[in-house]
Amino acid sequence: MVTLYQVTPENRNKVECLLVNNRCYDMSVDSILEGQAGGNIQIVLDNQENPKVVQIIQGTFTFFGGDANCSSARELVKGLLPKYAVQPANDDWLDLLKEIHKDNLYSVKRYSFSSESLRESHLRQIIDSNPNSSIITRIDLKKAHAMNRDSLNKFHFINYNSPEHFIEKGFGYCAIVDNNVVSACTTALVCKKGIEICIISQPKYRRRGFALLTAAQLVLHCLENGMEPHWDAANTMSRKLAEKVGYTCKGSYEVYKLDQNQNINNNLYGSNN
């Protein structure tokens, strides 16, 4: 197996061909193919010159592509780590996952959304009508460094090499209380057509409207700048928050894990996390 840490113009076609038949629930494939690199993003190929299979790792997710019936596919699936949630590329890969991991594999429901119902006027109303809107600010490098030292907020940078890398490639908004970031909404992944959203709130500041405010500000920024803000929810709390922002739920789908934690990451309040 060969591990790459970025898709380059030289190897893009080889990787892209292996992912062409994948079910896509978010912008992971687009961002990886466009060269987003950093954090724990990895592209694993069975052969660099003539690959038949690929495994993409980003954040707490992984997905496979290519020929699920070749021996290299079995090797990749056997090496699956429990910390990753698998987005099955197609039925062949799902069958292989079930065959190899049997009863140790279980599914987790997630929700996908349409951004077509988003309205700038609604987002501005959310922000302007909230008495706490003055504590919402864009994340700068100083705040990013402070967040990266926090046990929860550090997950905002899981797909970046450093806070500097995040400021260069992504962006986000946060709520500040007593000089601390209590809630933040950031770009987990970035591609030409849009971004993947990540929201994290500190436990004692949940259910107080801070997540809604930060999300509204980030989504408004996206709409004003021609980017699609993609939302993918791990739980009903995140689903309800998305609907408050103005998204329309398209339905649910399943990802698969090996361990017994019932949430992909109980600390994450939003998507792709």
C-alpha positions as CSV (number, residue, x, y, z in Angstrom):
1,M,0.0,0.0,0.0
2,V,1.1,3.6,-0.7
3,T,0.0,6.5,1.4
4,L,-0.3,10.0,-0.1
5,Y,-1.2,13.1,1.9
6,Q,-2.5,15.1,-1.0
7,V,-4.0,14.6,-4.5
8,T,-1.8,16.4,-7.0
9,P,-2.4,17.3,-10.7
10,E,-0.1,14.3,-11.5
11,N,-2.2,11.7,-9.7
12,R,-5.6,13.2,-9.7
13,N,-7.0,11.3,-12.7
14,K,-5.9,8.0,-11.1
15,V,-7.6,8.7,-7.8
16,E,-10.7,10.3,-9.5
17,C,-11.3,7.2,-11.6
18,L,-11.5,5.1,-8.5
19,L,-14.2,7.3,-6.9
20,V,-16.4,7.9,-10.0
21,N,-19.1,5.4,-8.8
22,N,-19.1,6.4,-5.2
23,R,-22.2,7.6,-3.4
24,C,-21.5,11.1,-2.4
25,Y,-23.2,12.5,0.7
26,D,-21.0,15.5,1.2
27,M,-18.1,17.5,-0.3
28,S,-15.3,15.1,0.9
29,V,-14.5,13.8,-2.5
30,D,-14.5,17.2,-4.1
31,S,-12.2,18.7,-1.5
32,I,-9.7,15.8,-1.6
33,L,-9.6,15.7,-5.4
34,E,-8.9,19.5,-5.4
35,G,-5.9,18.9,-3.2
36,Q,-7.0,19.8,0.3
37,A,-4.3,18.4,2.5
38,G,-3.4,18.6,6.2
39,G,-4.2,17.1,9.6
40,N,-4.9,13.4,9.2
41,I,-6.1,13.5,5.6
42,Q,-4.6,10.4,3.8
43,I,-5.1,8.8,0.4
44,V,-4.1,5.1,0.5
45,L,-3.6,3.4,-2.8
46,D,-2.7,-0.3,-3.5
47,N,-0.4,0.8,-6.2
48,Q,0.8,4.3,-7.1
49,E,1.2,3.6,-10.9
50,N,-1.9,1.5,-11.6
51,P,-4.2,1.6,-8.5
52,K,-7.3,-0.6,-8.3
53,V,-8.5,0.6,-4.9
54,V,-8.3,3.7,-2.8
55,Q,-9.1,4.6,0.8
56,I,-9.7,8.2,1.7
57,I,-9.3,9.3,5.4
58,Q,-10.4,12.7,6.6
59,G,-11.5,13.8,10.0
60,T,-13.3,10.9,11.7
61,F,-14.5,9.5,8.4
62,T,-13.1,7.1,5.8
63,F,-14.4,5.8,2.5
64,F,-13.3,3.3,-0.1
65,G,-13.3,3.4,-3.9
66,G,-12.4,1.2,-6.8
67,D,-12.8,-2.6,-7.3
68,A,-14.2,-4.1,-4.1
69,N,-13.7,-7.6,-5.5
70,C,-9.9,-7.5,-5.7
71,S,-7.5,-8.8,-3.0
72,S,-6.3,-5.2,-2.2
73,A,-9.8,-4.2,-1.2
74,R,-9.9,-7.0,1.4
75,E,-6.6,-5.9,2.8
76,L,-7.8,-2.3,3.2
77,V,-11.1,-3.3,4.8
78,K,-9.4,-5.7,7.2
79,G,-7.2,-2.8,8.4
80,L,-10.1,-0.6,9.2
81,L,-9.7,1.2,12.5
82,P,-12.6,1.6,15.0
83,K,-12.2,5.3,15.2
84,Y,-13.4,5.9,11.7
85,A,-16.9,5.9,10.4
86,V,-17.2,4.4,6.9
87,Q,-19.3,5.9,4.2
88,P,-19.9,2.9,1.9
89,A,-19.0,3.7,-1.7
90,N,-21.5,1.2,-3.1
91,D,-23.2,-2.1,-2.3
92,D,-20.1,-4.1,-3.2
93,W,-18.0,-2.3,-0.6
94,L,-20.8,-2.6,2.0
95,D,-21.0,-6.3,1.3
96,L,-17.3,-6.6,1.8
97,L,-17.4,-4.7,5.1
98,K,-20.2,-7.0,6.4
99,E,-18.4,-10.1,5.2
100,I,-15.1,-9.3,6.9
101,H,-16.3,-7.6,10.1
102,K,-19.6,-9.4,10.6
103,D,-21.3,-8.7,14.0
104,N,-18.6,-6.1,15.0
105,L,-20.0,-3.8,12.3
106,Y,-23.0,-1.6,13.1
107,S,-24.7,1.3,11.4
108,V,-25.2,4.9,12.6
109,K,-27.9,7.1,11.1
110,R,-26.9,10.5,9.7
111,Y,-29.0,13.2,8.0
112,S,-28.4,15.1,4.8
113,F,-29.8,18.5,3.8
114,S,-30.6,20.7,0.9
115,S,-29.3,24.3,1.0
116,E,-31.7,25.5,-1.7
117,S,-34.1,26.8,1.0
118,L,-31.5,29.0,2.6
119,R,-32.3,32.7,2.6
120,E,-30.0,35.6,3.4
121,S,-32.9,37.6,4.9
122,H,-33.7,34.8,7.3
123,L,-30.1,34.5,8.4
124,R,-29.8,38.2,9.0
125,Q,-33.0,38.1,11.1
126,I,-31.5,35.4,13.2
127,I,-28.4,37.4,13.8
128,D,-30.0,40.9,14.2
129,S,-32.8,39.7,16.6
130,N,-30.4,37.9,19.0
131,P,-29.1,40.1,21.9
132,N,-25.9,38.0,21.9
133,S,-25.0,38.8,18.3
134,S,-22.3,41.3,19.4
135,I,-20.2,38.4,20.8
136,I,-19.9,36.7,17.4
137,T,-16.6,37.3,15.7
138,R,-14.6,35.9,12.8
139,I,-11.9,33.5,13.9
140,D,-8.4,35.1,13.5
141,L,-5.0,33.4,14.0
142,K,-4.9,34.3,17.7
143,K,-8.3,32.7,18.4
144,A,-7.4,29.7,16.2
145,H,-4.3,29.0,18.3
146,A,-6.3,29.3,21.5
147,M,-9.0,26.9,20.1
148,N,-6.3,24.4,19.0
149,R,-5.2,24.1,22.7
150,D,-8.8,23.2,23.8
151,S,-9.8,19.6,24.1
152,L,-13.0,20.1,22.0
153,N,-12.2,23.1,19.8
154,K,-9.1,21.4,18.5
155,F,-11.4,19.2,16.3
156,H,-12.1,22.3,14.1
157,F,-8.5,21.8,12.8
158,I,-8.5,18.1,12.3
159,N,-8.2,18.5,8.5
160,Y,-5.5,21.2,8.7
161,N,-1.8,21.1,9.5
162,S,-2.0,24.0,11.9
163,P,-4.0,27.1,12.9
164,E,-2.0,29.0,10.3
165,H,-3.1,26.5,7.6
166,F,-6.7,26.8,8.7
167,I,-6.6,30.6,8.4
168,E,-5.0,30.3,5.0
169,K,-7.5,27.8,3.5
170,G,-10.6,28.0,5.7
171,F,-12.6,30.3,7.9
172,G,-15.1,30.3,10.7
173,Y,-17.0,32.3,13.3
174,C,-17.1,31.9,17.1
175,A,-18.9,33.2,20.2
176,I,-16.7,34.7,22.9
177,V,-17.7,34.7,26.6
178,D,-15.2,35.9,29.2
179,N,-12.4,35.8,26.6
180,N,-13.1,32.1,25.8
181,V,-14.5,30.5,22.6
182,V,-17.7,28.8,23.8
183,S,-19.1,27.9,20.4
184,A,-17.7,27.9,16.9
185,C,-18.8,27.1,13.3
186,T,-16.0,26.5,10.9
187,T,-15.1,25.0,7.5
188,A,-14.2,21.3,8.0
189,L,-13.5,20.9,4.3
190,V,-13.2,23.4,1.5
191,C,-13.6,23.0,-2.3
192,K,-14.4,25.3,-5.2
193,K,-18.1,24.9,-5.0
194,G,-18.5,25.2,-1.2
195,I,-17.6,24.0,2.3
196,E,-18.4,21.3,4.8
197,I,-19.6,22.7,8.1
198,C,-18.3,21.8,11.6
199,I,-20.0,23.1,14.8
200,I,-18.8,22.6,18.3
201,S,-20.1,24.1,21.5
202,Q,-18.7,23.8,25.0
203,P,-21.1,21.6,27.1
204,K,-22.1,24.4,29.6
205,Y,-23.0,26.7,26.7
206,R,-25.2,24.4,24.7
207,R,-28.9,25.1,24.2
208,R,-28.3,28.8,24.7
209,G,-28.4,29.9,21.0
210,F,-24.7,30.4,20.5
211,A,-24.5,27.5,17.9
212,L,-27.4,29.0,16.0
213,L,-25.7,32.4,15.9
214,T,-22.3,31.1,14.7
215,A,-23.9,28.9,12.1
216,A,-26.1,31.7,10.8
217,Q,-23.0,33.9,10.4
218,L,-20.9,31.4,8.6
219,V,-23.8,30.3,6.3
220,L,-24.5,34.0,5.5
221,H,-20.9,34.5,4.6
222,C,-21.0,31.5,2.3
223,L,-24.2,32.7,0.5
224,E,-22.8,36.3,0.1
225,N,-19.6,34.8,-1.5
226,G,-21.2,32.3,-3.8
227,M,-20.2,29.1,-1.8
228,E,-22.5,26.2,-0.9
229,P,-22.5,25.6,2.8
230,H,-23.1,21.8,3.1
231,W,-24.6,20.6,6.3
232,D,-24.6,16.9,7.4
233,A,-26.0,16.0,10.8
234,A,-24.9,13.2,13.2
235,N,-27.9,13.5,15.5
236,T,-31.3,15.0,16.0
237,M,-29.9,18.1,17.8
238,S,-27.8,19.0,14.8
239,R,-30.8,18.3,12.5
240,K,-33.0,20.7,14.4
241,L,-30.3,23.3,14.3
242,A,-29.9,22.9,10.6
243,E,-33.6,23.4,10.1
244,K,-33.6,26.6,12.3
245,V,-30.8,28.0,10.0
246,G,-33.1,27.3,7.0
247,Y,-32.0,23.9,5.6
248,T,-34.4,21.3,4.4
249,C,-33.8,17.7,5.4
250,K,-33.5,15.4,2.4
251,G,-33.5,12.2,4.4
252,S,-31.1,9.9,6.3
253,Y,-28.3,7.5,5.3
254,E,-26.1,5.2,7.3
255,V,-22.4,5.1,8.0
256,Y,-20.7,2.1,9.7
257,K,-18.4,1.7,12.6
258,L,-16.6,-1.1,14.5
259,D,-16.7,0.1,18.1
260,Q,-19.6,0.5,20.4
261,N,-19.8,4.3,20.7
262,Q,-23.3,5.3,19.6
263,N,-22.2,8.6,18.2
264,I,-19.4,9.3,15.8
265,N,-18.2,11.9,18.2
266,N,-20.5,12.9,21.1
267,N,-18.6,16.2,21.5
268,L,-19.5,17.5,18.0
269,Y,-22.7,19.4,17.5
270,G,-22.6,19.6,13.8
271,S,-21.5,18.1,10.6
272,N,-18.5,16.1,9.2
273,N,-17.1,15.7,12.6
